[in-house]
């Protein structure tokens, strides 16, 4: 649970109302007439590959927050509310965070460019007594912005061990063992991951690269295909008798959480090194009793999967 990011919500919720002796809730008037908390924002160290945000919260601040929108237009997107900012309730951002104020008088946040010309920075704060400040917005214009990182197109080997629970006669030879994938930039800022997954079926996923965290995220969307997610939607028979079936899923309870790959930089070149979060798995169902029932997992890609660079392209 993201305890650090719900503190502001709890503080605000507990201070919006006070209770009278008869149980009637009334608006809290403790903050009446008080000056609102502030967080100063200054753009520093601007280059063609990024910039720094200097945040300076006032002394009475409990949480302060920022959100960055990366766009192709100088028009500022609809700004989130102060409440959304401090509780991390914003969506569609390039970067965002809510920070619990310590003893610091200021904090620097580094933002790297992602092939967008405009970066709209929104900031806000909440006081220790639950008083929200105003949202302030600054726009950074970097014509021809580009990251100072080159993603290396390459072939990697994913070592995804196969379960032998169902016997070798149920599945094609090689299913579930190590297999090669190709990860490359197909279009500007569009990355694809292509493989014959688990040695069974071939499709290409579309992903995005986060230059701040050096991660590649694949949400299950097929590259150049608008029909939906691959996670949870691919299935078939696992044996000729059609008594065993398989289904492909992503991570989490929904089976649709994204697969996030961690990259490392070497001489300003990004290489995939491991699975940071998420999963892709093959689940097996058995209908020998007359109806399909979950029987187990035949193979799984997750944080334990070994990722090895095979060759650069």
C-alpha positions as CSV (number, residue, x, y, z in Angstrom):
1,X,0.0,0.0,0.0
2,X,1.3,3.5,-0.9
3,X,1.2,4.8,2.7
4,X,3.3,7.8,1.9
5,X,0.8,9.0,-0.7
6,X,-2.4,8.6,1.2
7,X,-1.3,10.5,4.3
8,X,-2.4,13.8,2.7
9,X,-5.8,12.3,1.9
10,X,-6.2,11.1,5.5
11,X,-5.1,14.4,6.9
12,X,-7.4,16.3,4.7
13,X,-10.4,14.0,5.3
14,X,-10.0,14.2,9.0
15,X,-9.8,17.9,9.1
16,X,-12.6,18.9,6.7
17,X,-15.2,18.2,9.4
18,X,-15.5,18.4,13.2
19,X,-18.2,16.8,15.3
20,X,-20.5,18.6,17.7
21,X,-21.7,16.9,20.9
22,X,-25.0,16.0,19.2
23,X,-23.3,14.1,16.4
24,X,-23.9,16.7,13.7
25,X,-20.9,17.3,11.4
26,X,-20.0,20.9,10.6
27,X,-17.4,22.4,8.3
28,X,-14.1,22.8,10.1
29,X,-13.4,26.5,10.7
30,X,-9.9,26.0,12.2
31,X,-8.3,27.3,9.0
32,X,-10.5,30.3,8.6
33,X,-8.4,33.4,7.9
34,X,-5.1,31.5,7.7
35,X,-2.6,32.0,4.9
36,X,-2.6,29.1,2.4
37,X,0.5,26.9,2.2
38,X,2.7,27.4,-0.8
39,X,5.3,25.6,-2.8
40,X,7.6,27.8,-4.9
41,X,8.6,26.4,-8.3
42,X,11.6,27.4,-10.3
43,X,12.9,25.9,-13.6
44,X,16.7,25.5,-13.6
45,X,19.5,23.9,-15.6
46,X,17.4,23.8,-18.8
47,X,19.0,22.1,-21.8
48,X,17.8,20.4,-25.0
49,X,17.7,17.1,-23.2
50,X,15.9,18.1,-19.9
51,X,15.6,20.5,-17.0
52,X,15.3,20.7,-13.2
53,X,12.4,21.7,-11.1
54,X,13.3,23.4,-7.8
55,X,10.5,23.1,-5.3
56,X,10.5,25.3,-2.2
57,X,7.6,24.5,0.3
58,X,6.6,26.9,3.0
59,X,7.2,26.0,6.7
60,X,3.6,25.0,7.4
61,X,3.4,22.4,4.5
62,X,2.6,18.7,5.3
63,X,2.8,17.4,1.7
64,X,3.7,19.2,-1.5
65,X,3.4,17.7,-5.0
66,X,4.2,18.2,-8.7
67,X,2.8,16.8,-12.0
68,X,4.5,17.2,-15.4
69,X,2.5,17.0,-18.6
70,X,4.6,16.4,-21.8
71,X,2.8,17.7,-24.9
72,X,3.3,19.0,-28.5
73,X,1.3,22.1,-27.8
74,X,1.9,25.3,-25.7
75,X,-1.7,25.0,-24.5
76,X,-1.7,24.0,-20.9
77,X,-3.8,20.8,-20.2
78,X,-6.6,21.2,-17.7
79,X,-4.8,21.6,-14.4
80,X,-5.5,19.1,-11.7
81,X,-6.9,20.3,-8.4
82,X,-4.6,20.8,-5.4
83,X,-6.3,17.8,-3.7
84,X,-5.6,15.5,-6.7
85,X,-1.9,16.7,-6.8
86,X,-1.1,16.1,-3.1
87,X,-2.9,12.7,-3.0
88,X,-1.4,11.5,-6.3
89,X,-4.8,11.4,-7.9
90,X,-3.7,12.8,-11.3
91,X,-3.7,10.9,-14.6
92,X,-2.1,11.4,-18.0
93,X,1.1,12.8,-16.6
94,X,4.7,12.2,-17.7
95,X,6.0,12.5,-14.2
96,X,4.3,13.1,-10.8
97,X,5.0,12.7,-7.1
98,X,3.7,13.8,-3.7
99,X,6.4,14.5,-1.2
100,X,6.1,14.5,2.6
101,X,8.0,17.6,3.8
102,X,10.9,17.0,6.1
103,X,13.5,19.5,7.2
104,X,14.4,20.5,3.7
105,X,13.9,24.0,2.4
106,X,13.9,23.0,-1.2
107,X,14.0,19.9,-3.4
108,X,15.3,19.4,-7.0
109,X,13.6,17.1,-9.4
110,X,15.3,16.2,-12.7
111,X,13.1,15.9,-15.8
112,X,14.4,14.3,-19.0
113,X,12.9,15.1,-22.4
114,X,10.9,12.5,-24.3
115,X,10.6,13.9,-27.8
116,X,8.0,16.5,-26.8
117,X,8.5,20.3,-27.1
118,X,6.4,21.5,-24.1
119,X,6.5,20.5,-20.5
120,X,3.7,21.9,-18.2
121,X,4.6,21.7,-14.5
122,X,1.8,21.9,-11.9
123,X,2.5,22.2,-8.2
124,X,0.5,22.5,-5.0
125,X,0.7,21.9,-1.2
126,X,-1.4,21.0,1.8
127,X,-0.7,22.3,5.3
128,X,-0.4,20.3,8.5
129,X,-3.9,21.5,9.5
130,X,-5.4,20.3,6.2
131,X,-5.5,23.6,4.4
132,X,-5.0,23.3,0.6
133,X,-2.9,25.8,-1.3
134,X,-3.4,27.1,-4.9
135,X,-2.2,25.2,-8.0
136,X,0.6,27.0,-9.8
137,X,1.7,26.1,-13.3
138,X,4.8,26.8,-15.3
139,X,5.6,25.8,-18.9
140,X,9.0,24.8,-20.2
141,X,9.5,25.1,-24.0
142,X,12.4,23.1,-25.5
143,X,12.2,23.1,-29.3
144,X,13.4,19.9,-30.8
145,X,13.7,18.3,-27.4
146,X,15.3,14.9,-27.3
147,X,16.6,12.6,-24.6
148,X,20.3,12.2,-24.1
149,X,19.9,8.4,-24.2
150,X,19.8,5.9,-27.1
151,X,17.8,2.8,-26.7
152,X,19.7,-0.1,-28.1
153,X,17.7,-2.4,-30.5
154,X,18.6,-5.9,-29.5
155,X,17.7,-9.6,-29.1
156,X,17.4,-10.9,-25.6
157,X,16.8,-14.3,-24.2
158,X,14.1,-14.8,-21.5
159,X,14.6,-17.8,-19.4
160,X,11.0,-18.8,-18.4
161,X,11.1,-22.3,-16.9
162,X,8.3,-24.8,-17.8
163,X,6.3,-26.7,-15.2
164,X,6.3,-30.5,-15.8
165,X,3.1,-30.9,-13.8
166,X,1.1,-31.9,-16.9
167,X,3.5,-34.2,-18.6
168,X,5.5,-33.8,-21.8
169,X,2.7,-35.3,-23.9
170,X,0.4,-32.3,-23.3
171,X,2.5,-29.6,-25.0
172,X,4.7,-29.0,-28.0
173,X,8.5,-29.6,-27.5
174,X,10.2,-26.5,-26.2
175,X,7.1,-24.8,-24.8
176,X,7.9,-22.9,-21.7
177,X,11.7,-23.0,-21.9
178,X,14.0,-20.1,-22.7
179,X,13.1,-18.2,-25.9
180,X,14.4,-15.1,-27.7
181,X,12.6,-11.8,-28.0
182,X,13.4,-8.7,-30.0
183,X,13.0,-5.3,-28.4
184,X,13.4,-2.3,-30.7
185,X,12.2,1.2,-31.5
186,X,9.8,0.8,-34.3
187,X,8.6,4.4,-34.6
188,X,9.8,7.6,-32.9
189,X,9.2,7.0,-29.1
190,X,7.3,3.7,-29.9
191,X,8.9,0.5,-28.8
192,X,8.0,-3.0,-29.7
193,X,8.6,-6.4,-28.2
194,X,8.4,-9.3,-30.6
195,X,8.7,-13.0,-29.8
196,X,7.3,-16.5,-30.3
197,X,6.1,-16.4,-26.7
198,X,6.9,-19.5,-24.7
199,X,7.7,-21.2,-28.0
200,X,4.0,-21.3,-28.7
201,X,2.6,-18.2,-30.4
202,X,3.9,-15.1,-32.1
203,X,2.7,-11.5,-31.5
204,X,4.2,-8.1,-31.1
205,X,3.5,-5.8,-28.1
206,X,3.8,-2.0,-28.1
207,X,5.4,-0.2,-25.2
208,X,6.6,3.1,-23.9
209,X,10.0,4.1,-22.5
210,X,10.3,6.2,-19.3
211,X,13.5,8.2,-19.5
212,X,13.2,9.1,-15.8
213,X,13.2,5.6,-14.5
214,X,14.8,3.9,-17.5
215,X,11.9,1.4,-17.8
216,X,10.0,0.0,-20.7
217,X,6.3,-0.7,-20.1
218,X,4.2,-3.1,-22.2
219,X,0.5,-3.1,-21.3
220,X,-0.5,-5.9,-23.6
221,X,-1.5,-3.8,-26.6
222,X,-0.7,-5.3,-30.0
223,X,1.6,-3.1,-32.1
224,X,-0.5,-1.4,-34.9
225,X,-3.6,-3.3,-33.8
226,X,-6.6,-1.6,-32.1
227,X,-8.6,-4.7,-31.3
228,X,-7.6,-4.8,-27.7
229,X,-5.2,-6.3,-25.2
230,X,-3.2,-9.5,-25.7
231,X,-3.3,-10.2,-22.0
232,X,-6.2,-12.5,-21.2
233,X,-7.4,-12.7,-24.7
234,X,-5.3,-15.4,-26.3
235,X,-6.3,-19.0,-25.7
236,X,-6.2,-22.4,-27.3
237,X,-6.1,-26.2,-26.9
238,X,-3.0,-27.7,-25.3
239,X,-3.5,-31.2,-26.5
240,X,-5.0,-33.1,-29.4
241,X,-7.8,-34.5,-27.3
242,X,-8.9,-31.0,-26.5
243,X,-9.3,-31.8,-22.8
244,X,-6.6,-29.3,-21.8
245,X,-6.6,-25.7,-22.8
246,X,-4.3,-22.8,-22.3
247,X,-4.8,-19.0,-21.8
248,X,-2.3,-16.1,-21.8
249,X,-2.5,-13.5,-19.1
250,X,-0.7,-10.5,-17.8
251,X,0.1,-9.8,-14.1
252,X,-2.1,-9.0,-11.1
253,X,-5.6,-10.2,-10.1
254,X,-7.1,-8.8,-13.4
255,X,-4.5,-10.6,-15.6
256,X,-4.0,-7.3,-17.4
257,X,-1.4,-5.5,-15.4
258,X,1.6,-4.4,-17.6
259,X,5.0,-6.0,-17.9
260,X,7.7,-3.5,-16.9
261,X,11.3,-4.0,-18.0
262,X,14.2,-2.4,-16.2
263,X,17.0,-0.9,-18.3
264,X,20.5,0.2,-17.4
265,X,22.6,2.9,-19.1
266,X,26.1,2.2,-20.4
267,X,27.7,5.2,-22.2
268,X,24.2,6.8,-22.6
269,X,22.9,3.6,-24.2
270,X,19.9,1.8,-22.6
271,X,19.9,-2.0,-22.4
272,X,17.2,-4.2,-20.8
273,X,18.6,-6.0,-17.8
274,X,15.6,-7.5,-15.9
275,X,11.9,-7.6,-15.2
276,X,11.0,-4.8,-12.8
277,X,7.3,-5.7,-12.3
278,X,4.3,-7.5,-13.8
279,X,4.1,-10.9,-15.4
280,X,3.1,-12.9,-18.5
281,X,1.9,-16.4,-17.8
282,X,0.2,-19.4,-19.5
283,X,-2.6,-20.8,-17.4
284,X,-3.9,-24.3,-18.0
285,X,-7.5,-25.4,-17.7
286,X,-8.8,-29.0,-17.7
287,X,-12.3,-30.0,-18.8
288,X,-12.1,-33.8,-18.4
289,X,-14.8,-33.6,-15.8
290,X,-17.2,-31.9,-18.2
291,X,-16.5,-28.2,-17.6
292,X,-13.3,-26.1,-17.7
293,X,-11.5,-25.8,-14.4
294,X,-8.2,-24.0,-13.5
295,X,-5.5,-26.7,-13.4
296,X,-2.3,-24.6,-12.9
297,X,0.4,-22.5,-14.6
298,X,2.6,-24.0,-17.2
299,X,5.1,-21.2,-17.6
300,X,5.7,-17.7,-16.2
301,X,7.7,-14.5,-16.9
302,X,8.1,-12.4,-13.8
303,X,10.8,-10.8,-11.7
304,X,12.6,-14.1,-11.3
305,X,13.0,-14.5,-15.0
306,X,16.6,-14.1,-16.2
307,X,17.1,-11.6,-19.1
308,X,20.2,-12.0,-21.1
309,X,21.4,-9.8,-24.0
310,X,22.0,-12.1,-27.0
311,X,22.9,-9.6,-29.7
312,X,22.5,-6.0,-30.8
313,X,20.7,-5.2,-34.0
